[in-house]
Amino acid sequence: MLFTFEGIDGSGKSSQISLLEARLRASGRKVLALREPGGTEISERVREILLDKNLAIAPVAEMLLFSAARAQLVVERIRPALDTGHVVLCDRFYDSTTAYQGAGRGIADTEWIISLHRIVTAGLIPDRTYWIDISPETAQRRMSGMLRDRMEIENGDFYDRVAACYRALAKEEPDRFLRIDGETSLEEVQVAIWSDVQTKLAAKADERSEPSFQAKG
């Protein structure tokens, strides 16, 4: 199963993935944890370009670079892992492009950019997307004093648009998105995620154990 984690910078996605990965491994699951952009040699090189504060990247070029890194990650790491029974955890996926480049940069409407995602991922859709929701004000406070990359130095208006897009996406796909209140403690967020992951994995196991009947002719 593919579990993706979304939210504005400072929401705590990476910490939650590390905690979840440890719990899944302790329960005997095969797990692959990835980040976007990254996860392959090509994708990591693209990451270096995208996060370099010394580079002025045109918005459309930025969107295409993120998509290129994602396409490579799906082919090289995610699909093979899913095919061999791994639980895949991904720190960002295509919803980030919809929110950051589509809404934040204002370069594409949602319908067009979603059609791009289908091509980039060959139709791969996460089984669950955890949207860790925090306010832009909380994000700025948490990142205060930290060394920031090119994407993290945007202003408050940019993050307002990104956050609004995540709210819209969660409303449009309630069966895939699960909003997690990121303003609560690290432990409370993890409890909420872990409870849902167990439910989703159990449901998947039940699906696989259901007998299939073939009509006799």
N, C-alpha and C positions, 0 to 999 in steps of 0.2 A: 504494500500500500504506500501511497505517496502522501505525506503530510507536509504542507508548506506553511511558512510563518511569514506574516506580513505586519506592517505597521510603520509609522514614521520613525526616523532615526532617534535612538534613545529609548525605544519602547521595551527593550530587554529581550529581543528575539534570540540573540546568540546565547545568552545565559539559559534561557528556557530550553533551547535545543540541546545544550550540553547536559542539562539535568535529565531531560527525557531520554536522550541517548543512553545515559548510564542506567536508567531504570529499565529500559527495554533490554539492554544487554544482560542485566542481572536476572531478567525473567527468561532468558534463553533465546531471545530473538536475534536474528541476523539484522544488523542495522548499518545503514550508510548515511552519514551526515555530510551535507554539502552546503556551499554558500554560493550566492550569485552576486556579481559575476565571479566565476572561478570554477574550480573542481576538475579542470583538465589543463594541460599545458597551454593550449591555445586560449582557453577562457581566462586563465590567470594572467596571460600577457595582455589580453584585452582589459582586464581589471586594472592593471597598472596604468594604462592609458586613461581610462575613464575616471580614475580617482586622483589623477595628477593635477594639483592646483595650479601648476604652471602652464597648463594647456587650456586654450579657449576652444571648446568643442561646440560646433553648431548643434542646435537641438535635434534636428533630424538625424545627423550623424551619430549623436549620442544614443538615440533610440535604436538605430540600426546596429550599433556596436553591442549594446546590451542584448539585442535579439540574436546576433551572431554568436555571442558567448553562450547564450541559452541553447541554441540549436546544437552546438557542439556538446554541451553538457548532457542533453537528452540522449543523443545518439551514443556517446561514449561511456556515460556513467549511469544515468537514471534508468533507461530502458533495460540494459543488461542486468542491473541490480533487481529491478522488479521481476524480471523473467526468472531469476534464481531465488525468489522468495524473500528478498530483503524488505525490511521496512525502510523507506527512504525519507529522510528529514531534510528539507531544503529551506535555508535561510534566504527568503525571497524567491519569487518565481514570476510568471508573466503579469500578475496583478500589480507588481511594483512598476512595471513599465506603463501600464494603464494609468496608474496614479501619479507617478513622477513625471513621465514624459508626456503622456496624454493630457492630464489635468494640470500638473505643476507647470510644465513648459507651454501647455496650450497648443500643441502641434498637431493633434489629431482627435477626432471625435471617437467616442467609446466604441461605436459599431465598427468603424474602420480598423481600429487598433486591435480589437478582438479577432477580427478576421486574419490579421497578421499573425497573432499568436497561434492560431490553428495551423498555419503553415510552418511556423518556426518549431513548434513542438510535435508536429505530425499528429495533432489531435489529442495529445496527452492532457488530461485534466486531473488535478489533484483530487484525492479521495476526501480530503478535508483541508481547509485553509483556516488557520488560527490567526485572526486579526487581533493583535494586542493593541488595544485602543488607549492612547494617552493624548492629552491636549498638547498643542504646540508649545504652550508655556512650560509644561512639565518637561518636554523634550529639551527645550533650551536650557532649563535649569540643570538637568542631568548631564548635559554635555558641556556645561560651563567649565572652562579651564582645561578641557581635553584638546588634544591635537586632532584637528578635523580635516577630513579629506575634501575633495572638490564638491561632492554632493552634499556634505554636511554643513557647508558654509552659507547655504541659502537663507533668505530672510523669512520673517514670519508669515508674510502673505503667501509665499510659495508653499509653506507647510500647511497653511489653512486650506489651500486648494487640494493638496494631496490628501489631507485628512477627510475633507468633504467627499472626495472620490471614493475613498475606502468605505465610507458610510453608504454611499450609493451602491457600490458593488455588493456589499453585504446584504442590502435590501433586495437587490435583483437576484441574488443566488443564496437564499437562506438555507438551502439544503447542503451547500458546500461550505459556506462561511460560518464560523463560530466566533462571535465577538467575545473577547476576554478583556475584562476591566484591568488595564495595565497600571492603574493608579493605586492598586492594592499591593500587598507585599509580594516579594519573590515567591514565597512559599504558597500563598493563596493562588497565585497565577498558575504555579506548577500543579497544584491539586486539581484545579479546574481542567487543565489540559490533560493530565494523566487519567482522570476519570473518563473523559471523552475518548481518548485513545483506546482505552480498554474496551469501551462500548463498541467502537468502530471495528476493532480487531476481532472481537467476539462475533459481531454480526457477519464479518467476512468469513470467519471460520464456519459459521452456520450455513452460509451460502454454499460453501464448498462441500459440506457434508451432506447436503440434500441429495437424495437419489434422483437420478435422471431416468425417465421411462421412455422407451422407444416403442412406437406403435408397431405391432406385428402385421405384416401384410403377406 
